[in-house]
Amino acid sequence: MKRNVAKASIGTKAVWAGEEESPPGSSTQVPIVQSVTFGYENLDEWRDVALGHRVGHIYSRNTNPTVSAFEGKVRGLEGAEASTSFASGMAAVTNTVFALLKSGDRVVTIKDTYGGTNQFFREFLPKIGIEVRMCDTTNPDQMEEEIGKGCRLVYLETPTNPTLKVVDISRVAKAAHDSGAVVVTDNTFATPVNQLPLKLGSDMVLHSASKFLGGHADALGGVVCGPREMVKQVFHYREITGAALDPFAAYLLVRGLKTLQLRVERQNANAMKIAEYLEEHPGVAEVHYPGLGSHPQHDVARRQMHGGYGGVLSFVLKGGYRAVRRFLPRLALAHRAANLGAVETTVGPPSTTSHVEVSARNRAAMGIPEALVRYSAGIEDADDLLSDLKRALSV
Ligand SMILES: *Cc1c(COP(=O)(O)O)cnc(C)c1O
């Protein structure tokens, strides 16, 4: 039986999207098709599949059944027409941007993109004659003005990493469309449980699947979703340049995605409680979390995010980096690692995590203090996480 979950709610889509048809051999689970290539006895059939006149697979750099199931699941969750996947989130970012742009084009983006994305915009696009204008993330007037000067692409990320700034997607998308530009939004932090950029006017949405989508910090991957023709353009670039997702990683991501809603709802709740606790703590100078009423873009976040405000927050300790060095090793219920979105709580300073690619000088220019701690709440019990924080902060 072919299931149709297009109109189902997010929890149902997480379980069933991408698995509308039963896999061959009566298995109930998406099989790991660990095969580079696919063979055909009938040459006419082979040619028809190769030309796209018939459904099927030819070579796993192009398409693979396990990888297709992953793409279908995320496509369903984001409510998109089409999707394609990549070996990592950065492959999703770079392949999408390279596929959409050519020399002489102009890009408008924000200063607070993920470290790797930021470095890509600073280092690699100017090298091939693409002008990049990085705007103040929380200044939509400046973004509108820069977009009005003409650009081919507007690249957004919200909430941002690691200071959880929020960009008004619909407002910026409107300005972009008035100027004939396309909008790409990195939805890694919010996940489709909390935010649907395509509904807010973004043309494409992309993810590092290595974070919340997979959720178990055991597989790298990336994905982009959007209108069929645009995704086709990005897919074509990726099938030639080769940053394809591995079938085993795709299997782990499919498995992780089934519990996406359960995990993210818990992480939303944990992060909210922790942010409220830290805001009152005398050892903490600042807390960044879009769910707090004190967050400068809380109203925008409330309008464009629906399920919650995500599992990641960050805070600045009084006492500078020395305080961070004393505090972080005292946390028992946390990995100190360059990751986020996993079932385990994961913490780290941006100088070794999100912005390791960025120099200390550029981090300072980006408003990322060395005493900042990024905290990605896992699915542990909130009370245990709060006691752990309380103990670690008591020095
Ligand atoms: C981690 C991350 C990326 C890069 O993803 P990788 O899978 O590590 O390549 C891109 N954007 C955001 C917001 C991220 O957190």
The ligand as a MOL file (V3000), in Angstrom:
LIG
                    3D

  0  0  0     0  0            999 V3000
M  V30 BEGIN CTAB
M  V30 COUNTS 15 15 0 0 0
M  V30 BEGIN ATOM
M  V30 1 C 27.2870 22.1640 12.0420 0
M  V30 2 C 26.6370 23.1870 11.2240 0
M  V30 3 C 26.8950 23.2830 9.8510 0
M  V30 4 C 27.9060 22.3830 9.1640 0
M  V30 5 O 27.5220 21.0470 9.1960 0
M  V30 6 P 28.5420 19.8010 9.1270 0
M  V30 7 O 27.6210 18.6370 9.0420 0
M  V30 8 O 29.3650 19.8300 10.3660 0
M  V30 9 O 29.3730 19.9860 7.9060 0
M  V30 10 C 26.2170 24.2350 9.1240 0
M  V30 11 N 25.3420 25.0770 9.7160 0
M  V30 12 C 25.0770 25.0270 11.0350 0
M  V30 13 C 24.1140 25.9830 11.6300 0
M  V30 14 C 25.7060 24.0850 11.8350 0
M  V30 15 O 25.4660 24.0480 13.1430 0
M  V30 END ATOM
M  V30 BEGIN BOND
M  V30 1 1 1 2
M  V30 2 1 2 3
M  V30 3 2 2 14
M  V30 4 1 3 4
M  V30 5 2 3 10
M  V30 6 1 4 5
M  V30 7 1 5 6
M  V30 8 2 6 7
M  V30 9 1 6 8
M  V30 10 1 6 9
M  V30 11 1 10 11
M  V30 12 2 11 12
M  V30 13 1 12 13
M  V30 14 1 12 14
M  V30 15 1 14 15
M  V30 END BOND
M  V30 END CTAB
M  END
